[in-house]
Structures are given as C-alpha cells and as structure tokens.
Amino acid sequence: PVDMQYVVHYSSSKAPINDRDRSGTYNGVKISFSGDDRSSPVTENITIDGVLPFPCSLRLQNYDDFDAQAVMTYSYDAIVPCPKDLKGCAPYTDEVQWSAKRVVYDWSFVSQTQFADAGA
C-alpha cells in the first residue's frame, strides 16, 4: 500500500504540485493545478493526464468558518481495451449505477447522523 500523501495541495510543504509549482510530473503522470482560489465563489481545477499507478482519493476541504456547498465534476477518456485487472474499469450498467447511488446514500446517512448538530 502507498502511504497516504498529497499529490496536489495548496501548501508547497505538503505536495509536489501546489500553489507555487502548479504543474509537473508525478510517477510519470502529468498533473496540473489551477492554484489556491480564496475568492468567492471558489473554483479550483486539477488535471491528471495519464493513469496513476496507485489508488487515490480526492479530499475537498472547506477552510472557512461557514458552511459551503462543494460541486465536483470530472471527466475521463476511455481506456481501450479495458484491462480485466484494472479496478473500476467496467461498463456503466444499471447495476453499477445503483451500486454507486447506494454508496452515496449510505455516506449521506452516516454524515447526517454524525453531524446532525454541526450547524447548531
């Protein structure tokens, strides 16, 4: 397993791609970052041009004292042919869609339960 580390972060001390060094190559993959946006509405972009050789996750962080709504959009180009051993590479069927929705519903339920009093 890869130790948890940032590949992109606003702070140059935490990640190779950051607000100062906004583009570069990490493990042979081209990555660029629009930079740390602190003006409302905040808009930031990350582009990964290639396939990372390890699993990764995306973390959105609100540094403000007020609630915020995050909208994440993404796109990708197909991998042809689809390797059998590539995690997540499968046709987007009704079953896959239902499974994805279930994960989001479960996460939403747990979050609402854990943080029900967060705005109080």
C-alpha positions in Angstrom: 0.0 0.0 0.0 1.1 3.6 -0.7 1.4 5.8 2.4 -1.2 8.5 2.4 0.4 11.6 1.0 -0.8 14.6 -1.0 0.0 14.8 -4.7 -1.8 18.2 -5.0 -2.2 20.6 -2.1 -2.1 24.4 -1.8 0.9 24.2 0.5 4.3 23.6 -1.1 5.5 21.7 2.0 2.8 19.1 1.7 2.7 18.2 -2.1 4.8 18.3 -5.2 2.0 20.0 -7.1 0.9 23.1 -5.2 0.1 26.8 -5.4 3.7 27.7 -6.2 4.5 24.7 -8.5 1.2 24.3 -10.3 2.3 21.7 -12.8 4.7 18.8 -13.0 5.1 15.1 -13.4 4.4 12.7 -10.5 5.2 9.0 -11.0 5.3 9.6 -14.8 1.9 11.3 -14.9 1.4 14.9 -15.9 -0.6 16.8 -13.2 -1.6 20.5 -13.1 -3.4 22.6 -10.5 -5.2 25.9 -11.1 -4.0 27.3 -7.8 -5.4 28.1 -4.4 -8.5 30.2 -5.0 -9.7 32.2 -2.0 -12.2 34.5 -3.6 -15.9 33.6 -3.6 -17.1 31.6 -5.5 -14.0 29.4 -5.1 -13.2 27.5 -8.3 -10.2 25.2 -8.4 -9.2 22.6 -11.0 -6.9 19.6 -11.1 -5.9 17.8 -14.3 -4.3 14.4 -14.3 -3.1 13.5 -17.7 -2.4 9.8 -17.5 -3.0 6.8 -15.2 -1.8 6.9 -11.7 -0.1 3.7 -10.7 -1.8 3.5 -7.4 -5.3 4.1 -5.9 -6.1 7.6 -5.0 -8.8 9.6 -3.4 -10.0 13.2 -3.6 -10.5 15.3 -0.5 -12.3 18.6 -0.6 -11.6 20.9 2.4 -13.6 23.9 3.5 -11.3 26.3 5.4 -14.0 28.9 6.0 -15.9 29.3 9.2 -19.2 28.9 7.3 -20.9 26.0 5.6 -20.1 25.6 2.0 -21.5 23.6 -0.9 -19.0 21.7 -3.0 -19.7 20.7 -6.5 -17.2 18.2 -8.0 -17.3 17.5 -11.7 -14.9 15.1 -13.5 -14.3 13.6 -16.9 -12.1 11.0 -18.3 -11.2 9.4 -21.6 -12.0 5.7 -22.0 -9.3 3.1 -21.6 -9.3 0.8 -24.7 -9.1 -2.1 -24.4 -10.4 -2.3 -20.8 -7.9 -4.5 -18.9 -9.5 -7.1 -16.8 -7.4 -6.3 -13.7 -7.9 -2.5 -13.7 -10.1 -1.6 -10.7 -13.1 0.4 -11.7 -12.8 -0.2 -15.4 -16.2 -1.7 -16.4 -19.2 -0.8 -18.4 -21.5 1.7 -16.6 -24.6 -0.6 -16.3 -27.8 -0.1 -14.4 -26.3 -2.3 -11.7 -23.2 -0.2 -11.4 -25.3 3.0 -11.3 -27.4 1.5 -8.5 -24.4 0.4 -6.5 -22.8 3.9 -6.8 -26.0 5.6 -5.7 -26.2 3.2 -2.7 -22.7 4.2 -1.6 -23.6 7.9 -1.8 -26.9 7.3 0.2 -25.1 5.3 2.9 -22.4 8.0 3.2 -25.1 10.7 3.3 -27.0 8.9 6.1 -23.9 8.4 8.2 -22.8 12.0 7.7 -26.2 13.4 8.6 -26.3 11.2 11.7 -22.8 12.0 12.9 -23.0 15.8 12.2 -26.7 16.4 12.8 -25.9 19.2 15.3 -23.0 20.7 13.4 -24.9 23.8 12.4 -26.4 24.3 15.8 
